[in-house]
Every structure is written in structure tokens, then in C-alpha cells.
């Protein structure tokens, strides 16, 4: 059986944590998720504003809100497979969904 001293184990743990925390892709992955969610929140504000101004009906506003909810659920699902982060490809796919949604909002 392989044993190591407490200091050796502590050093290995700190080294592995440092590698994960220092990785730029790890930091970028959380930022990508923040960008997607911020954009969804902004689109929801635009939907509410269009409804209040009478530009869209209640039914259309509800359908658009459902689209926002569906995109957010997809984002959460994508993140669940990658330690609560999304990959650049997943972000691109989510952005394409958001672009389609944005075109529906007057």
C-alpha cells in the first residue's frame, strides 16, 4: 500500500487546486454561462416592455417567455454535464437560440 505524509498529500492537493484555479478555460467557462444568462434576462425585460407598450399581445408575450424558459433550461442542462460550465460550442448554440428569440421580439 502506498502511503504519503500529511505534508506531501497537502502539497499535492494544493498543486492540483492551483492548476484548476489557474486554468483560463475554467474561468472562461463560468463567464460564458454568465453572458448567456445576462442576455436571457435582458430579453425577458424587452418582452415585458413590449407587452406593457402594447406592441405584443399577452399570448405572444407568454410564448416568448416560454422560449426564454426553454433556453435557460437548455443552458442548465448543458452546464450539468460539464461541472456547471458550458463549452464554447454550447455557448454558440445557445447564442443562436437567443438570436432567433431576439428576432421575434419587436
C-alpha positions as CSV (number, residue, x, y, z in Angstrom):
1,X,0.0,0.0,0.0
2,X,1.3,3.4,-1.0
3,X,1.4,6.0,1.8
4,X,2.4,9.6,1.9
5,X,3.0,12.0,4.7
6,X,0.4,14.7,5.5
7,X,2.6,17.4,4.0
8,X,3.0,15.5,0.8
9,X,-0.7,14.9,0.5
10,X,-1.4,18.6,1.3
11,X,1.2,19.7,-1.3
12,X,-0.4,17.5,-4.0
13,X,-3.9,18.8,-3.1
14,X,-2.7,22.4,-3.3
15,X,-0.9,21.8,-6.6
16,X,-4.0,20.2,-8.2
17,X,-6.2,23.0,-6.9
18,X,-3.8,25.6,-8.2
19,X,-3.8,24.0,-11.7
20,X,-7.6,24.0,-11.8
21,X,-8.0,27.6,-10.5
22,X,-5.2,28.9,-12.7
23,X,-6.6,27.5,-15.8
24,X,-8.1,30.2,-18.1
25,X,-10.6,27.8,-19.6
26,X,-12.0,27.1,-16.2
27,X,-12.5,30.8,-15.6
28,X,-13.8,31.5,-19.1
29,X,-16.4,28.7,-18.8
30,X,-18.2,30.4,-15.9
31,X,-18.0,33.7,-17.7
32,X,-19.7,32.2,-20.8
33,X,-22.6,31.0,-18.6
34,X,-22.9,34.4,-17.1
35,X,-23.1,36.0,-20.6
36,X,-25.8,33.7,-21.7
37,X,-27.9,34.3,-18.6
38,X,-27.5,38.0,-18.7
39,X,-28.7,38.1,-22.3
40,X,-31.7,36.0,-21.4
41,X,-32.6,38.4,-18.5
42,X,-32.3,41.3,-20.9
43,X,-34.5,39.6,-23.5
44,X,-37.1,39.0,-20.7
45,X,-37.0,42.7,-19.9
46,X,-37.6,43.5,-23.6
47,X,-40.5,41.1,-23.7
48,X,-42.1,42.8,-20.7
49,X,-41.5,46.2,-22.1
50,X,-43.1,45.3,-25.4
51,X,-46.1,43.9,-23.7
52,X,-46.5,47.0,-21.5
53,X,-46.3,49.2,-24.5
54,X,-48.9,47.2,-26.3
55,X,-46.6,46.1,-29.1
56,X,-47.3,42.4,-28.5
57,X,-50.3,40.6,-27.1
58,X,-50.5,38.7,-23.8
59,X,-50.4,35.4,-25.6
60,X,-47.3,36.3,-27.6
61,X,-45.6,37.6,-24.5
62,X,-46.3,34.3,-22.7
63,X,-45.0,32.3,-25.7
64,X,-41.8,34.4,-25.8
65,X,-41.4,33.9,-22.0
66,X,-41.7,30.2,-22.5
67,X,-39.0,30.4,-25.2
68,X,-36.7,32.2,-22.7
69,X,-37.5,29.5,-20.1
70,X,-36.7,26.7,-22.6
71,X,-33.3,28.3,-23.5
72,X,-32.5,28.7,-19.8
73,X,-33.4,25.0,-19.2
74,X,-31.1,24.0,-22.1
75,X,-28.3,26.1,-20.6
76,X,-28.7,24.4,-17.3
77,X,-28.7,21.0,-18.9
78,X,-25.6,21.8,-20.8
79,X,-23.9,23.1,-17.7
80,X,-24.8,20.0,-15.7
81,X,-22.7,17.8,-18.0
82,X,-19.5,19.9,-17.5
83,X,-19.2,20.7,-13.8
84,X,-21.6,23.7,-14.1
85,X,-19.8,25.3,-17.0
86,X,-20.7,25.5,-20.7
87,X,-18.3,24.9,-23.6
88,X,-17.7,27.4,-26.4
89,X,-19.7,25.2,-28.7
90,X,-22.6,25.1,-26.3
91,X,-22.4,28.9,-25.9
92,X,-22.5,29.3,-29.7
93,X,-25.6,27.0,-29.9
94,X,-27.3,28.9,-27.1
95,X,-26.5,32.3,-28.7
96,X,-28.1,31.0,-31.9
97,X,-31.2,30.2,-30.0
98,X,-31.1,33.6,-28.4
99,X,-30.7,35.3,-31.8
100,X,-33.8,33.6,-33.0
101,X,-35.7,34.7,-29.9
102,X,-34.5,38.3,-30.3
103,X,-35.9,38.4,-33.8
104,X,-39.3,37.6,-32.5
105,X,-39.3,40.5,-30.0
106,X,-40.4,43.8,-31.6
